[in-house]
């Protein structure tokens, strides 16, 4: 397994494990680490090919990222964590929950894409070529942010995403569609712990991302409601794809409410 780089803030149980989106890294959870430590041990990982973690060919497969996170948690003797994922990190969080006992799962602005050939997958870069990788990433990120994000932050996040090795990034974008079509329903239905969906956007069939308002739903949330037995949903209005960065107070409040409601061990 790859040894993942990570940021850590010491604290108590349950530990909170934060898993970032495609093209991002563990620094995206800075506001959550600051808020939840020292009451909780907090860990924000850099997935393979992202941040300070080296890329391997196998990092083009979603499940391999789940294996890496589980290996890190076992090495650090972290038991029964709450696993929090954003976007790609939602898929990885589900893989972690399938491989080890967890206290809960938090899905931050997740989605479900189909395999190659559909409008969403194409719009998000599933069919791009290596020479088009940077342009594809910039086009993806151009619609990721809400109106309140600092432009310098958005620019820095976009530039960071272009530094994912093109071969790994393209393989992973394609594999997300495969994973969503083949694995997502099974992984959701297998969950036996409380799940929180913190949702801020939806993706239309043409691949366009739209911000949600209070009371809205989406096909992804409908999918969760159909397959997850113990589900809570919190909408974060006015945010783009990264509510933990754009609306940290609302995101932290939703996560705090979830933690406070977890059944006692």
N, C-alpha and C positions, 0 to 999 in steps of 0.2 A: 504494500500500500504506500501511497505517497504521504510523506509527513507534511501536514498542512501548517502553514503559518496562521497565527491567530492573535487576536487581542483579548485580554482577559482582565476582568475586574473581580476581585475576591469578594465572597459573600456567602450567604447561606443557601438552603434548599427551599424549593427545587431550583436547580441550576437552569439558566436560560441560555439556549444555544441558538445563535442568530446566523442565518445562511442567506447570503446576498443573491442578487439577480444576475442575469447574464451581463458580462462586461463590467461588473462592479466589483467591490471588495468589502472586507469587513468594516472598513471605516464608515460605511453608510449607516451603521448602527450606533454611532457615537452618542447620539442623544439618548438612546435606550440604555447603553451601558452606564452613562452618567446618572440616569434617573433610577435605575433598578439596583445598582450596587450602592452600599454593601449589603442590602437585605437579601440579595440573590447573587450567587456566583454567576457571572455573565461571561460568555465566550462568543466572540464573533470571528468566524473563520474566513480565510481566503481559499476558495475552491481552486482546484488544479487549473493552471493557466491564467489565473486571476491574481491580482495583488502581488504578494511576495511569494506565492507558491508556484513552483516550476510546473511546466506543462509536460504531460506525457501523452502519447497517442491515444491511450484509453480514455482520456478526459473528453473525448468527443461523445461519450456514452453517459447518459444521465445516471444509470445505476452505479457506475464507478465512483461518482462523486458521493453517493450515499455510503458506499463502502469506506471511502476515505474518512468521512465524518465519524462513522461508527468506530473505526480504528482509533481515531484521535480521542474520542470520548472514553473508550476503554483504557487507552494508555494513561489518561488523566484521572482514571477512577471516578468518572462522572456517571452516576446512576440515576435513573428515572428523571431525566431532564424534561423541561418543556422546550420543544423544538419549534423555532420561529423562522419561517422562510418567506422570501419576497420573490415572486415571479418564478424564475428557474429554481430559486431556493424553495418554493412550495413543493416542486416535484422531488427535490432532494430530501426535504423534510419527510415526505411520505415514504421515501425509501428508507430513511433512518428508522421511522416508526415501524416499518415492516421487519427490521433486523434486530431491534433491541427494545426492551420495555421503556416506555416514556410516560410521563404524567399527563401530557397534553400536547396538542399540535395547533399552531397558529399559522394561518395562511394569509399572507399580506399581498393583496392585489394579484391573486392567481388568475389563471385562465386555462382554457382547454383548446388546443389547436388540433387540427386534423393532420393526417400524414400528407406528404408532398402532393402538390397539385391543386390544393384549394386556395382561395383568395387570401385568407389570413396567413397561411404558411408562406406563401410567396411574398406577401407584403413585409413579412418579418425576416426575410432573408434566407428562407429555406432552400432556394434554388440558385443562390449567388455563386459566382466563380471567385477564385482567390484574388484576381486582379481587381475585383469589384468589392472586396470585403470592406475596406474603409468607407467607401461611398455607401454601401448597404447599411453599415452600422450608423453612420451619420444620419441617414434617412430614417432609420428606426428611432433613434434618440430624439429626432426633431419633434416627434409627437408624444414624447414620454412625459413632459413636464407640465405642471399646472402654472397658472398665471402669477403666482406669488413667489416662485423660486428665484433666487438670486441668479441673474444671467451668468455671472462668473462661475457659479457652482454648476450650472447646467453645461457650460462650455467645458469645464474641467472633467465632469463625468463623461461627456461625450468623447473627449480626447482619450481618456483612460480606457474606454471600451475599445477604441481602435487599436490598442496595444495588445489585446488578446491575440495570440498567434493565429494567423488566418486559417490554417488547416484545422486547428482545434475548434476555433469559433464556428466555422462553417459546418463542420461535422456535428457540433453540438446543436446548432440551430436546426439542422435537419433531424437530429435524433429526438429533439423535444416533440416534434410532431409524431414520430413513431411511438415515443413513450406515452404521450397523451392518448393516442388511439388504442394502444394495446394494453397499457398497464393502469391508467388512472382510475377507471371505475373499480377495478379489483382492489386497488390499494385503498381507495376511499371506503369501500364496503367492509374492508377488513379492520378498520379502525374501531377500537373498543374504548377509547379514551375521549374526553371532551375535546372538541375542536372549535376554534374561533376563526371566522373569516373576517378579516378587516379589508374591506373592498372600497376602492376609490375610482376605478374605471371599468369600462367594458370594451370589448373589441368586436366590431361589426364584421360581417362576412367579407367585406372588402379590405379588411385589415386596418381600418381606421379606429383609433382609440378615442373614447368619449368619457368625460368625467361624469360621475354619478352624483345625483342629488339625494338628499335624505328621503327615504322611502322607496327608492328605485331598487330594481332587481336586475338580473342579467342571466343569460343562459348558463354561465358558470355557476352562479349561486343556485340556480334551479337544479343543476347537476349535484351540487353538494347536498342540497335538501333531500334529493331523491336517494342518496347513497349513505349519508352519514347519520348515525343514530342520535348522537349528542352534539348538536351544532348550535352555535350562536353566531349571529351576523351583526357586524357594526359597519355602517357606511361612514366614510370620511369625506364629506362634501368638499369640493373646491380643490382637491389635490389631484396631481397626476399619478404616475405609476409608482412613485416612491413616497407614500404618505409618511413613512418614518422620518424622512428628511424634510418634506414640505410642510407637514402638519404634525410635528412631533408631540405636541401636547395632547391632541386628540388620539393619536396612535397609542401613546403611553397610557392614557386613561382607559382605552379599550382593553389594552393588555393587562392593566392593573385590575380591572373588574373581572377579567377572566381568571387571573391568578387567585383573587380573593374567593372566587366561587368554586375552586377545585375541591373535590372531595378530600377529606382528611385520609391520610394513610393509616 
